[in-house]
């Protein structure tokens, strides 16, 4: 019984496994795959929607008017969110660049 409790205590205090330390790289890879999948679904869905709308010009006109109205109504929020996304994109590019430089450094050491 004492071995079991010692083993349980060791498991609670043990360092993370080697695979758990590598999960951030896997998370980046998984996000990339998920983003690609979502983009593909959106493009394929958009193709069919655009082909249907192209046959009905009044629907396209109404959609354009509605889009213009809401773009004007929420222009401040759109600008703020665009600025936020731009900053996040810059941060993402810097992180990717740093990650790439680290990978190059690791490969040169090998």
C-alpha positions in Angstrom: 0.0 0.0 0.0 2.8 2.4 0.8 4.2 2.0 -2.7 1.0 2.9 -4.3 0.7 6.1 -2.2 4.3 7.0 -2.9 3.8 6.4 -6.6 0.6 8.6 -6.5 2.6 11.3 -4.8 5.3 11.1 -7.4 2.8 11.3 -10.2 1.3 14.5 -8.7 4.7 16.1 -8.3 6.4 14.7 -11.5 7.6 16.8 -14.4 5.3 16.9 -17.4 6.0 14.1 -19.9 8.2 14.9 -23.0 5.1 14.8 -25.2 3.3 17.3 -23.1 6.2 19.8 -23.5 5.8 19.6 -27.3 2.1 20.4 -27.3 2.4 24.2 -28.2 3.9 23.3 -31.5 1.2 20.7 -32.1 -1.4 23.3 -31.2 -0.1 25.7 -33.8 -0.2 22.9 -36.4 -3.7 21.9 -35.4 -4.9 25.5 -35.6 -3.4 25.7 -39.1 -5.2 22.6 -40.2 -8.5 23.8 -38.7 -8.1 27.2 -40.3 -7.5 25.6 -43.7 -10.5 23.4 -43.2 -12.8 26.2 -42.3 -11.5 28.3 -45.2 -12.2 25.5 -47.7 -15.7 25.1 -46.4 -16.4 28.8 -46.7 -15.0 29.0 -50.2 -17.0 26.0 -51.4 -20.2 27.3 -49.8 -19.6 30.7 -51.2 -19.2 29.4 -54.8 -22.7 27.9 -54.7 -24.2 31.0 -53.0 -22.7 33.3 -55.6 -23.8 31.3 -58.5 -27.4 31.3 -57.2 -27.3 35.1 -56.5 -25.8 35.9 -59.9 -29.0 34.7 -61.5 -31.1 37.1 -59.5 -29.8 40.7 -59.9 -32.5 42.3 -57.6 -31.3 40.1 -54.8 -27.7 41.3 -55.4 -28.8 44.9 -55.4 -30.8 44.4 -52.2 -27.8 42.7 -50.6 -25.5 45.6 -51.7 -27.9 48.2 -50.2 -28.2 46.3 -46.9 -24.4 45.8 -46.7 -23.8 49.5 -47.4 -26.4 50.5 -44.7 -24.9 48.3 -42.0 -21.3 49.2 -43.0 -22.2 52.9 -42.6 -24.1 52.3 -39.3 -21.4 50.3 -37.7 -18.4 51.9 -39.4 -16.7 52.9 -36.1 -16.9 49.4 -34.7 -15.6 48.0 -38.0 -12.6 50.3 -37.9 -11.8 49.4 -34.3 -12.1 45.7 -34.9 -10.0 46.1 -38.1 -7.3 47.9 -36.1 -7.4 45.2 -33.4 -7.1 42.4 -36.0 -4.2 44.3 -37.7 -2.3 44.4 -34.4 -3.0 40.7 -33.7 -1.7 39.9 -37.2 1.5 41.8 -36.6 2.0 40.0 -33.3 1.3 36.7 -35.0 3.9 37.4 -37.7 6.5 38.3 -35.1 5.8 35.2 -33.1 6.0 33.0 -36.3 9.3 34.7 -37.3 10.8 34.1 -33.8 9.6 30.5 -33.9 11.2 30.0 -37.4 14.5 31.5 -36.2 14.4 29.2 -33.2 13.8 26.2 -35.4 16.7 27.2 -37.7 18.9 27.6 -34.7 18.0 24.1 -33.4 18.5 22.6 -36.9 22.0 24.2 -37.2 22.9 22.7 -33.8 22.1 19.3 -35.0 
